[in-house]
Amino acid sequence: MADAPGIGGAKWQQAIEDIAAHAGSERAQEVAEQIAFWVQHPRFNPEAGAPLAHVADRVARLVEFFRGRLGDTDEAQRLGFITGYAQCKACLDALNVLIAQGHTLIHPRQLQKLVAQATGAGVPNPLWPAEVGAGPVVSQPGAVIRPAARVIWWQMSLPELPSPLPWSAAEVRALKQAGVCLPEPSQL
């Protein structure tokens, strides 16, 4: 890569031809198109932003990539694909809402925040679905996108629980080394 940086040069073209040859004649065109879509795509000025439709198209392709793998027989792989699908789908849904609202561009920082919202907390455990009556949930106030009749603010940060002992673990070890026997919290 240091000898021939960037894309489009002679070594780049040779690498594409080698990959296509490795894929075989029946898949060579498809592989070349995939590489062009994911690597040789148009670049946009970060200050001007990228067209929302272009970004949504790319995210839609990711959704389809993961959707095609949801039936994987390997459970660990399948759970990863379910997570990828749910996160990409959430991102795509948010992009489509922006498009429906008439927005045409998205700037890098906006896209980063949108992706962080869609992926930050992962997805619910697919082996433990929500029960009847489960309401919409957000992990950050900025994720709320429409009015709500009732809002339950439930510890938007992790609670700090009191320690069973007033001493730190290091202090307890030091006391034990000094011969002080403290009762276990379970005994108290």
Buried (B, 14 or more C-beta within 10 A) or exposed (E): EEEEEEBEEEEBEEBBEEBBEEBEEEEBEEBBEBBEEEEEEEEBEEEEBBBBEBBBBBBBBBBEEBBEBEEBEEEEEBBBBBBBBBBBBBBBEBBBEBBEEEEEBBBEEBBEBBBBBBBEBEBBEEEEEEEEEEEEEBEEEEBEEEEEEEEEEEEEEEEEEEEEBEEEEEEEEEEEEEEEEEEEEEEE
